[in-house]
Amino acid sequence: MRTKFISAATILTILCGASPTFGQPTPSIEVIRPPGSLELVGLIRDDRALNQAHDVELQGDLAFVPGKGGSLAIINVRNPSAPRLISSLVDPVEYADAETVLPMGDILLLGTRDFFALDISEPAKPRVSEKIADRPRIDLINGMARFGNHVLTANKSGYVGVIDVANPRKPKYVEALDTAVAGGPKMPHDIAVWGNHAIVVDSQQHQPSNVFVYRIAQPGSNELLPAREWTLTGKVPNGANSEDLQGANRVVVWGGRYAGVGAFQPDRVGIIDVADTTRPRTLANMPVCDIDATGMAIYGSMLLVSGGECVEVIDVSDPSRPVSVAQYRGGRLFPTRAYRKDGKAPRYDNGHDLVYRDGYIYVTAQNDNSLGILRITDPKIRALAGNQ
């Protein structure tokens, strides 16, 4: 993420009661809008097991949280009010930049600077089943998406990797697409798959486009095409205004035709119509409740976004008119406003990724080495998610 100094979003945070600091962090006041819509019910912090907590995924009673500091935490969330650390893998070198996970039963796929398959049949004793190292083609994996027996990885090193997971315990490296060669993303940051297409977003700044659509299989086919036969069918152009999607960080798809894209350069969320994959078009573009849009998930008509010191619920029942319906800012979930690492300038990208289940939002706080659990108390907001 980028270094950020005083911005409009920071000023808004000051007005809401949290003050930025360039030295020691200061406590952040809890702000919930509308009052009573969200409630922090669970919180677990561990500076070792949740070192720069990044992604989060759920499977059964377990939450899996990789940390960029070189960690993976396995947390029991059967009782959302009392999350409990079961086990962790911690190695700042072996698991450096652990950023994304994908659970597949007894196997957990972990993306770091390498690709791991972890045996989690005994959650208290996770162990490596397979490791794939092939830099720079497999490196800095920030997002993963499954297509049939393959997993596609968005690698910030400049590639989309293809991994065969027909046998998840022994995944096999197949190939990698150098996306920039054919005019695609220079720094793939996330990937989403629907039908026979994939959307890849680019976190590079000052680009003519940051959202790219690829055809990765023949219509109606479950067989992935060789990467050399993928077709870059469309791009979402950036203009010269603050509603661009520069620094696109996250992407989700729903309804067979819509995509949500989070961008951390203009601190915005874009809703894209991809029904015509040759001409994807922006339907709406809105500012997020704080800086950055580093976490995103979709459930029914409920789009969840996290970034800075905020979690936001957006109603996308009408994709062309997204409406922010709930926000949680600061509080015990995001107690710090600034984060300094290795003497560098402060960074503010705290709230990072999130998932939803049964009325609860699970969200990572990267700078506070935490996983927080929010309960949606408003039944009308929960209803947006449908039966999810």
MIDO-70950 format. One record per residue (C-alpha): residue number from 1; x, y negated, z. Coordinates in steps of 0.2 Angstrom, whole numbers, plus 2048, in hexadecimal, padded with zeros to 3 digits. Example, Ala and Ser with C-alpha at 12.3 -4.5 7.8 and 13.67 -1.06 7.14 Angstrom:
// MIDO-70950
+-----+-----+-----+-----+
: num :  c1 :  c2 :  c3 :
+-----+-----+-----+-----+
:   1 : 83E : 816 : 827 :
:   2 : 844 : 805 : 824 :
+-----+-----+-----+-----+
END
This chain:
// MIDO-70950
+-----+-----+-----+-----+
: num :  c1 :  c2 :  c3 :
+-----+-----+-----+-----+
:   1 : 800 : 800 : 800 :
:   2 : 805 : 7EE : 7FE :
:   3 : 80B : 7E2 : 80B :
:   4 : 7FE : 7D6 : 810 :
:   5 : 7FF : 7C5 : 818 :
:   6 : 7F2 : 7B9 : 81D :
:   7 : 7E3 : 7BB : 812 :
:   8 : 7D0 : 7B7 : 811 :
:   9 : 7CD : 7C8 : 818 :
:  10 : 7D9 : 7C5 : 827 :
:  11 : 7D0 : 7B4 : 82A :
:  12 : 7BF : 7BD : 82B :
:  13 : 7C7 : 7C9 : 837 :
:  14 : 7CC : 7BB : 842 :
:  15 : 7BA : 7B4 : 842 :
:  16 : 7B4 : 7C5 : 847 :
:  17 : 7BF : 7C6 : 856 :
:  18 : 7CF : 7CF : 851 :
:  19 : 7DF : 7C5 : 84E :
:  20 : 7ED : 7CA : 843 :
:  21 : 7FE : 7CC : 84B :
:  22 : 810 : 7CD : 844 :
:  23 : 817 : 7D4 : 853 :
:  24 : 80E : 7DF : 860 :
:  25 : 7FC : 7E4 : 85B :
:  26 : 7ED : 7DC : 864 :
:  27 : 7DD : 7E5 : 869 :
:  28 : 7CF : 7E3 : 85C :
:  29 : 7BD : 7DF : 861 :
:  30 : 7B0 : 7EC : 85B :
:  31 : 7A4 : 7E4 : 84F :
:  32 : 795 : 7EE : 848 :
:  33 : 789 : 7E8 : 83B :
:  34 : 77B : 7E9 : 83C :
:  35 : 77C : 7EC : 84F :
:  36 : 778 : 7FE : 854 :
:  37 : 77A : 805 : 843 :
:  38 : 78B : 80E : 847 :
:  39 : 792 : 815 : 857 :
:  40 : 7A4 : 81B : 85A :
:  41 : 7A1 : 82B : 863 :
:  42 : 7B2 : 834 : 862 :
:  43 : 7C4 : 830 : 860 :
:  44 : 7D4 : 839 : 861 :
:  45 : 7E6 : 832 : 860 :
:  46 : 7F6 : 83B : 85F :
:  47 : 806 : 832 : 859 :
:  48 : 80E : 842 : 854 :
:  49 : 800 : 84D : 84D :
:  50 : 7F7 : 83E : 845 :
:  51 : 806 : 835 : 83F :
:  52 : 7FF : 828 : 833 :
:  53 : 7EF : 832 : 831 :
:  54 : 7EA : 831 : 81E :
:  55 : 7DD : 83D : 817 :
:  56 : 7CF : 847 : 820 :
:  57 : 7C5 : 856 : 81B :
:  58 : 7B9 : 861 : 824 :
:  59 : 7B6 : 873 : 824 :
:  60 : 7AB : 87C : 831 :
:  61 : 7AF : 875 : 842 :
:  62 : 7C0 : 86F : 83C :
:  63 : 7C7 : 85E : 836 :
:  64 : 7D8 : 85E : 82C :
:  65 : 7E2 : 84E : 82D :
:  66 : 7F2 : 84C : 824 :
:  67 : 7FE : 83E : 829 :
:  68 : 80A : 834 : 81F :
:  69 : 817 : 835 : 82D :
:  70 : 818 : 848 : 829 :
:  71 : 80A : 850 : 832 :
:  72 : 7FB : 85B : 831 :
:  73 : 7EE : 85B : 83F :
:  74 : 7E0 : 868 : 841 :
:  75 : 7D3 : 862 : 84C :
:  76 : 7C3 : 86A : 853 :
:  77 : 7B4 : 85F : 850 :
:  78 : 7A6 : 86A : 855 :
:  79 : 7A2 : 85D : 862 :
:  80 : 7A4 : 84D : 859 :
:  81 : 7A5 : 844 : 86A :
:  82 : 7B4 : 84E : 86F :
:  83 : 7C0 : 852 : 861 :
:  84 : 7CE : 85D : 866 :
:  85 : 7DF : 860 : 85E :
:  86 : 7E1 : 873 : 85B :
:  87 : 7F2 : 873 : 852 :
:  88 : 7FD : 869 : 847 :
:  89 : 80C : 86A : 83B :
:  90 : 819 : 85C : 83E :
:  91 : 828 : 85A : 833 :
:  92 : 82D : 848 : 82D :
:  93 : 837 : 850 : 81F :
:  94 : 82E : 860 : 81A :
:  95 : 81D : 858 : 81A :
:  96 : 822 : 846 : 816 :
:  97 : 814 : 83B : 80F :
:  98 : 806 : 848 : 813 :
:  99 : 7F7 : 83F : 80B :
: 100 : 7EA : 84B : 805 :
: 101 : 7E2 : 85C : 80A :
: 102 : 7D5 : 868 : 802 :
: 103 : 7CF : 876 : 80C :
: 104 : 7CB : 887 : 803 :
: 105 : 7C5 : 893 : 811 :
: 106 : 7D4 : 89B : 819 :
: 107 : 7E0 : 890 : 80F :
: 108 : 7E3 : 87D : 810 :
: 109 : 7EB : 874 : 802 :
: 110 : 7F6 : 866 : 807 :
: 111 : 7FD : 859 : 7FC :
: 112 : 80E : 850 : 802 :
: 113 : 81D : 84D : 7F7 :
: 114 : 81A : 860 : 7F3 :
: 115 : 80B : 86B : 7F2 :
: 116 : 807 : 877 : 800 :
: 117 : 7FB : 885 : 803 :
: 118 : 7F9 : 888 : 816 :
: 119 : 7F2 : 897 : 81E :
: 120 : 7E5 : 891 : 82A :
: 121 : 7DC : 8A1 : 82E :
: 122 : 7E3 : 89E : 840 :
: 123 : 7E0 : 88B : 842 :
: 124 : 7EB : 88B : 852 :
: 125 : 7F9 : 892 : 847 :
: 126 : 7FA : 88B : 836 :
: 127 : 808 : 891 : 82B :
: 128 : 80E : 88E : 81A :
: 129 : 808 : 89B : 80D :
: 130 : 810 : 892 : 7FE :
: 131 : 81A : 883 : 7F9 :
: 132 : 81B : 87B : 7E8 :
: 133 : 829 : 86E : 7E5 :
: 134 : 82C : 867 : 7D4 :
: 135 : 831 : 855 : 7D5 :
: 136 : 82D : 849 : 7CE :
: 137 : 81E : 852 : 7C5 :
: 138 : 818 : 857 : 7D6 :
: 139 : 81B : 849 : 7E2 :
: 140 : 812 : 83D : 7EE :
: 141 : 801 : 846 : 7EC :
: 142 : 7F4 : 83A : 7F1 :
: 143 : 7E4 : 842 : 7EA :
: 144 : 7DE : 853 : 7E5 :
: 145 : 7CF : 859 : 7DB :
: 146 : 7C9 : 86B : 7D7 :
: 147 : 7C4 : 871 : 7C5 :
: 148 : 7C0 : 883 : 7C5 :
: 149 : 7D0 : 88D : 7CA :
: 150 : 7DB : 87E : 7C9 :
: 151 : 7DF : 86F : 7D4 :
: 152 : 7E4 : 85F : 7CC :
: 153 : 7EF : 853 : 7D6 :
: 154 : 7F1 : 841 : 7D5 :
: 155 : 804 : 83E : 7D7 :
: 156 : 80A : 82C : 7DB :
: 157 : 81A : 831 : 7D2 :
: 158 : 810 : 82F : 7C1 :
: 159 : 809 : 840 : 7BE :
: 160 : 7F9 : 84A : 7BF :
: 161 : 7FE : 85B : 7C4 :
: 162 : 7F5 : 86B : 7C0 :
: 163 : 7F5 : 879 : 7CD :
: 164 : 7EE : 88B : 7CB :
: 165 : 7E4 : 88F : 7DB :
: 166 : 7DC : 89F : 7D5 :
: 167 : 7E5 : 8A7 : 7E3 :
: 168 : 7E5 : 899 : 7F0 :
: 169 : 7F3 : 8A2 : 7FB :
: 170 : 7FF : 8A1 : 7EC :
: 171 : 7FB : 892 : 7E1 :
: 172 : 805 : 890 : 7D2 :
: 173 : 80C : 880 : 7C9 :
: 174 : 805 : 87F : 7B7 :
: 175 : 80A : 86F : 7B0 :
: 176 : 809 : 85C : 7B3 :
: 177 : 803 : 84E : 7A8 :
: 178 : 80E : 83E : 7A7 :
: 179 : 7FF : 832 : 7A7 :
: 180 : 808 : 822 : 7A2 :
: 181 : 80F : 82A : 792 :
: 182 : 7FE : 829 : 789 :
: 183 : 7F9 : 819 : 790 :
: 184 : 7F1 : 81F : 7A0 :
: 185 : 7F5 : 81B : 7B3 :
: 186 : 806 : 817 : 7B8 :
: 187 : 803 : 81C : 7CA :
: 188 : 7F5 : 828 : 7CC :
: 189 : 7EE : 826 : 7DD :
: 190 : 7DE : 831 : 7DD :
: 191 : 7D4 : 83C : 7D2 :
: 192 : 7C2 : 842 : 7D1 :
: 193 : 7BA : 84F : 7C5 :
: 194 : 7A9 : 851 : 7BE :
: 195 : 7A3 : 85B : 7B0 :
: 196 : 7B1 : 85D : 7A3 :
: 197 : 7B9 : 84C : 7A8 :
: 198 : 7C4 : 845 : 7B5 :
: 199 : 7C6 : 833 : 7BB :
: 200 : 7D8 : 82E : 7C0 :
: 201 : 7DB : 81D : 7C9 :
: 202 : 7EB : 813 : 7C9 :
: 203 : 7F2 : 80A : 7D8 :
: 204 : 7FE : 7FF : 7CE :
: 205 : 7FA : 7ED : 7CE :
: 206 : 7F9 : 7E0 : 7C0 :
: 207 : 7F3 : 7ED : 7B3 :
: 208 : 7E6 : 7EB : 7A5 :
: 209 : 7DD : 7FB : 7AB :
: 210 : 7DD : 804 : 7BC :
: 211 : 7CF : 811 : 7B8 :
: 212 : 7D2 : 81F : 7AB :
: 213 : 7C6 : 82C : 7A5 :
: 214 : 7CD : 83D : 79E :
: 215 : 7C4 : 84B : 795 :
: 216 : 7CD : 85B : 79D :
: 217 : 7C2 : 869 : 796 :
: 218 : 7B7 : 86C : 787 :
: 219 : 7A4 : 868 : 78A :
: 220 : 79C : 876 : 794 :
: 221 : 7AC : 87F : 797 :
: 222 : 7B3 : 884 : 7A8 :
: 223 : 7C5 : 886 : 7A1 :
: 224 : 7D1 : 878 : 7A3 :
: 225 : 7DA : 872 : 794 :
: 226 : 7ED : 871 : 793 :
: 227 : 7F2 : 860 : 799 :
: 228 : 7F9 : 85C : 788 :
: 229 : 7E7 : 85E : 781 :
: 230 : 7DF : 852 : 78E :
: 231 : 7D7 : 843 : 786 :
: 232 : 7D7 : 832 : 78D :
: 233 : 7C6 : 82D : 788 :
: 234 : 7C3 : 81D : 791 :
: 235 : 7CA : 80F : 79C :
: 236 : 7C2 : 802 : 7A7 :
: 237 : 7CA : 7F1 : 7A2 :
: 238 : 7CF : 7E4 : 7AF :
: 239 : 7CC : 7D2 : 7AB :
: 240 : 7D3 : 7C3 : 7B3 :
: 241 : 7C9 : 7C1 : 7C3 :
: 242 : 7C8 : 7C8 : 7D4 :
: 243 : 7BB : 7D5 : 7D0 :
: 244 : 7C8 : 7E0 : 7C7 :
: 245 : 7CD : 7F0 : 7CE :
: 246 : 7E0 : 7ED : 7CF :
: 247 : 7E8 : 7F9 : 7DB :
: 248 : 7DA : 806 : 7D9 :
: 249 : 7DD : 812 : 7E8 :
: 250 : 7CE : 81E : 7E9 :
: 251 : 7C0 : 825 : 7DE :
: 252 : 7B1 : 82F : 7E0 :
: 253 : 7A3 : 835 : 7D4 :
: 254 : 791 : 839 : 7D5 :
: 255 : 781 : 83C : 7CC :
: 256 : 78B : 842 : 7BC :
: 257 : 78D : 830 : 7B6 :
: 258 : 793 : 824 : 7C4 :
: 259 : 7A4 : 821 : 7CC :
: 260 : 7A9 : 817 : 7DB :
: 261 : 7BA : 80F : 7DB :
: 262 : 7C3 : 807 : 7EA :
: 263 : 7D0 : 7FA : 7E6 :
: 264 : 7DD : 7F3 : 7F3 :
: 265 : 7E3 : 7E4 : 7E9 :
: 266 : 7D3 : 7DA : 7E8 :
: 267 : 7CC : 7E4 : 7F7 :
: 268 : 7BC : 7E9 : 7ED :
: 269 : 7B2 : 7F8 : 7E8 :
: 270 : 7AC : 7FB : 7D6 :
: 271 : 79E : 805 : 7D0 :
: 272 : 7A1 : 80C : 7BF :
: 273 : 795 : 814 : 7B2 :
: 274 : 79E : 822 : 7AA :
: 275 : 78F : 82A : 7A0 :
: 276 : 798 : 825 : 790 :
: 277 : 7AA : 82B : 794 :
: 278 : 7B1 : 821 : 785 :
: 279 : 7AA : 811 : 78C :
: 280 : 7A9 : 811 : 79F :
: 281 : 7A2 : 801 : 7A6 :
: 282 : 7A2 : 7F8 : 7B6 :
: 283 : 790 : 7F6 : 7BD :
: 284 : 794 : 7ED : 7CD :
: 285 : 7A3 : 7E7 : 7D7 :
: 286 : 7A2 : 7E2 : 7E9 :
: 287 : 7AE : 7DD : 7F7 :
: 288 : 7B2 : 7E9 : 805 :
: 289 : 7AF : 7E4 : 817 :
: 290 : 7C1 : 7E2 : 81B :
: 291 : 7D1 : 7E3 : 811 :
: 292 : 7D5 : 7F2 : 806 :
: 293 : 7CA : 800 : 800 :
: 294 : 7D5 : 80F : 804 :
: 295 : 7C8 : 81C : 809 :
: 296 : 7B8 : 821 : 7FF :
: 297 : 7AB : 82F : 800 :
: 298 : 79A : 831 : 7F8 :
: 299 : 78B : 83A : 7FF :
: 300 : 77B : 839 : 7F6 :
: 301 : 778 : 826 : 7F5 :
: 302 : 784 : 822 : 803 :
: 303 : 795 : 81B : 7FE :
: 304 : 7A1 : 81B : 80C :
: 305 : 7B0 : 80F : 80C :
: 306 : 7BE : 80C : 818 :
: 307 : 7CD : 800 : 818 :
: 308 : 7D5 : 7F3 : 823 :
: 309 : 7CC : 7F4 : 834 :
: 310 : 7BB : 7F8 : 82D :
: 311 : 7B0 : 807 : 828 :
: 312 : 7A1 : 802 : 81C :
: 313 : 792 : 80B : 816 :
: 314 : 78B : 806 : 805 :
: 315 : 77A : 80A : 7FE :
: 316 : 77C : 80F : 7EC :
: 317 : 76B : 814 : 7E8 :
: 318 : 76B : 807 : 7DA :
: 319 : 77D : 809 : 7D4 :
: 320 : 77C : 7F8 : 7CC :
: 321 : 777 : 7F0 : 7DC :
: 322 : 782 : 7F7 : 7EA :
: 323 : 77D : 7F1 : 7FC :
: 324 : 787 : 7F1 : 80C :
: 325 : 77C : 7F8 : 819 :
: 326 : 788 : 7FB : 828 :
: 327 : 799 : 7F6 : 82D :
: 328 : 7A4 : 7FB : 83C :
: 329 : 7B4 : 7F0 : 83F :
: 330 : 7C2 : 7F0 : 84C :
: 331 : 7BE : 7F8 : 85D :
: 332 : 7C6 : 807 : 864 :
: 333 : 7C6 : 80F : 853 :
: 334 : 7D1 : 801 : 84B :
: 335 : 7DA : 7F9 : 85A :
: 336 : 7E8 : 7F1 : 851 :
: 337 : 7E8 : 7E4 : 844 :
: 338 : 7FA : 7E5 : 83E :
: 339 : 806 : 7F3 : 83B :
: 340 : 819 : 7F2 : 839 :
: 341 : 824 : 800 : 833 :
: 342 : 837 : 800 : 832 :
: 343 : 838 : 7ED : 835 :
: 344 : 82E : 7EA : 825 :
: 345 : 820 : 7DD : 824 :
: 346 : 80F : 7E1 : 82C :
: 347 : 803 : 7EC : 823 :
: 348 : 7F0 : 7ED : 826 :
: 349 : 7EA : 7FD : 81D :
: 350 : 7E4 : 805 : 82C :
: 351 : 7D3 : 80E : 829 :
: 352 : 7D8 : 81A : 81C :
: 353 : 7CD : 828 : 817 :
: 354 : 7BC : 82F : 81C :
: 355 : 7AF : 83D : 81B :
: 356 : 79D : 83F : 820 :
: 357 : 793 : 84E : 828 :
: 358 : 783 : 84F : 831 :
: 359 : 781 : 83D : 836 :
: 360 : 794 : 83A : 83B :
: 361 : 7A2 : 831 : 831 :
: 362 : 7B3 : 838 : 834 :
: 363 : 7C1 : 82B : 830 :
: 364 : 7D3 : 829 : 832 :
: 365 : 7DC : 81A : 839 :
: 366 : 7ED : 81B : 831 :
: 367 : 7F6 : 80E : 83B :
: 368 : 7EF : 814 : 84C :
: 369 : 7F3 : 826 : 849 :
: 370 : 7E1 : 82B : 84C :
: 371 : 7D1 : 833 : 846 :
: 372 : 7C1 : 82B : 84B :
: 373 : 7AF : 831 : 84A :
: 374 : 7A0 : 825 : 847 :
: 375 : 78E : 82A : 849 :
: 376 : 782 : 822 : 83E :
: 377 : 774 : 81D : 849 :
: 378 : 768 : 816 : 83C :
: 379 : 75D : 824 : 835 :
: 380 : 75A : 81A : 825 :
: 381 : 76D : 819 : 822 :
: 382 : 76F : 82C : 825 :
: 383 : 761 : 82F : 819 :
: 384 : 76B : 828 : 80B :
: 385 : 776 : 837 : 80C :
: 386 : 768 : 843 : 809 :
: 387 : 76B : 854 : 810 :
: 388 : 77E : 852 : 811 :
+-----+-----+-----+-----+
END
